[in-house]
Amino acid sequence: MSYLIQALELELKLDSPKTLADTHLNLCAVLSQLDRHEDALQHSMLSIILLQDEFLTSLLPKVKSMDNEEDLINDERLAVLAIAYHNLGVEFEHLKRFE
């Protein structure tokens, strides 16, 4: 767990970290396994916010070409967003927050 915290600290020092959302998602998974569901919930929310921002900033300024490699990257990032939403739901369930 301390390695993930160190990774997060290093990424936060970068101008535009590309894997910050992924690190938050990994922290969510580890914290959930440690029954620290409130902390895990926070990291899943941060991951979702960062991923949504990533999609919005890539879509708004330009129209992207239909390059297969670019589509694959977008599909992979979209899958990460889906996992983050799933983890969010799991953490709400653990915390018995059904509203």
TORVEXFI-398354 format. One line per field, with one value per residue (C-alpha): residue number from 0; x, y, z. Coordinates in Angstrom, 3 decimals, padded with zeros to 6 digits. Layout:
BEGIN
resi <- NUM; ...
u <- X; ...
v <- Y; ...
w <- Z; ...
***
This chain:
BEGIN
resi <- 0; 1; 2; 3; 4; 5; 6; 7; 8; 9; 10; 11; 12; 13; 14; 15; 16; 17; 18; 19; 20; 21; 22; 23; 24; 25; 26; 27; 28; 29; 30; 31; 32; 33; 34; 35; 36; 37; 38; 39; 40; 41; 42; 43; 44; 45; 46; 47; 48; 49; 50; 51; 52; 53; 54; 55; 56; 57; 58; 59; 60; 61; 62; 63; 64; 65; 66; 67; 68; 69; 70; 71; 72; 73; 74; 75; 76; 77; 78; 79; 80; 81; 82; 83; 84; 85; 86; 87; 88; 89; 90; 91; 92; 93; 94; 95; 96; 97; 98
u <- 000.000; 002.811; 004.085; 000.738; 000.792; 004.328; 003.204; 000.299; 002.607; 004.983; 002.172; 000.736; 004.049; 003.769; 002.191; -000.268; -000.073; -001.556; -002.167; -003.398; -006.943; -005.571; -003.557; -006.658; -008.530; -005.777; -005.842; -009.598; -009.173; -006.479; -008.356; -011.521; -009.644; -008.463; -012.098; -011.399; -014.468; -014.909; -011.340; -011.874; -015.037; -013.126; -010.478; -013.096; -014.796; -011.488; -010.768; -014.157; -013.700; -010.254; -011.422; -014.443; -012.172; -009.804; -012.657; -014.022; -010.669; -009.915; -013.293; -013.914; -010.936; -010.772; -012.427; -010.269; -009.363; -010.681; -007.265; -007.540; -004.763; -006.487; -009.804; -008.116; -006.725; -010.152; -011.766; -009.249; -009.836; -013.586; -013.178; -011.245; -014.108; -016.605; -014.487; -014.333; -018.143; -018.437; -016.055; -018.044; -021.196; -019.414; -018.143; -021.591; -022.934; -020.276; -021.152; -024.892; -025.481; -028.286; -029.672
v <- 000.000; 002.423; 002.021; 003.187; 006.203; 007.003; 006.631; 008.978; 011.550; 011.388; 011.703; 014.721; 016.517; 016.109; 018.793; 016.441; 012.902; 010.366; 007.557; 009.465; 008.119; 004.580; 005.036; 006.239; 003.207; 000.867; 002.554; 002.046; -001.687; -002.077; -000.027; -002.001; -005.244; -003.743; -002.943; 000.782; 001.407; 005.124; 005.776; 003.432; 005.331; 008.619; 007.193; 005.728; 009.143; 010.870; 008.335; 008.966; 012.740; 012.514; 010.090; 012.230; 015.249; 013.268; 012.441; 015.970; 017.619; 015.199; 015.714; 019.441; 021.119; 019.058; 016.427; 013.306; 011.218; 007.676; 006.075; 002.491; 002.962; 006.044; 004.172; 001.358; 003.810; 005.406; 001.991; 001.092; 004.353; 003.859; 000.390; 001.953; 004.413; 001.536; -000.251; 002.940; 003.237; -000.425; 000.106; 003.161; 001.056; -001.708; 000.767; 002.325; -001.187; -001.984; 001.238; 000.425; 003.720; 002.769; 006.231
w <- 000.000; 000.780; -002.788; -004.135; -001.823; -003.031; -006.649; -005.980; -004.386; -007.357; -009.888; -008.099; -008.663; -012.448; -014.627; -016.315; -014.953; -017.349; -014.861; -011.817; -012.231; -012.465; -009.284; -007.441; -008.754; -007.542; -004.136; -004.051; -004.641; -001.981; 000.607; -000.055; 000.577; 003.871; 004.817; 004.619; 002.507; 003.206; 002.005; -000.959; -001.872; -001.954; -004.293; -006.635; -006.816; -007.550; -010.282; -011.903; -011.781; -013.367; -016.073; -016.949; -017.184; -019.406; -021.804; -021.853; -022.498; -025.326; -027.009; -026.699; -028.383; -031.562; -033.647; -033.493; -036.489; -036.675; -036.200; -034.891; -032.326; -030.944; -030.755; -028.816; -026.287; -025.886; -025.470; -022.792; -020.930; -021.228; -019.682; -016.783; -016.276; -016.213; -013.582; -011.519; -011.575; -010.596; -007.674; -006.617; -006.442; -004.531; -001.946; -001.514; -000.992; 001.642; 003.438; 003.173; 001.419; -000.938; -001.598
***
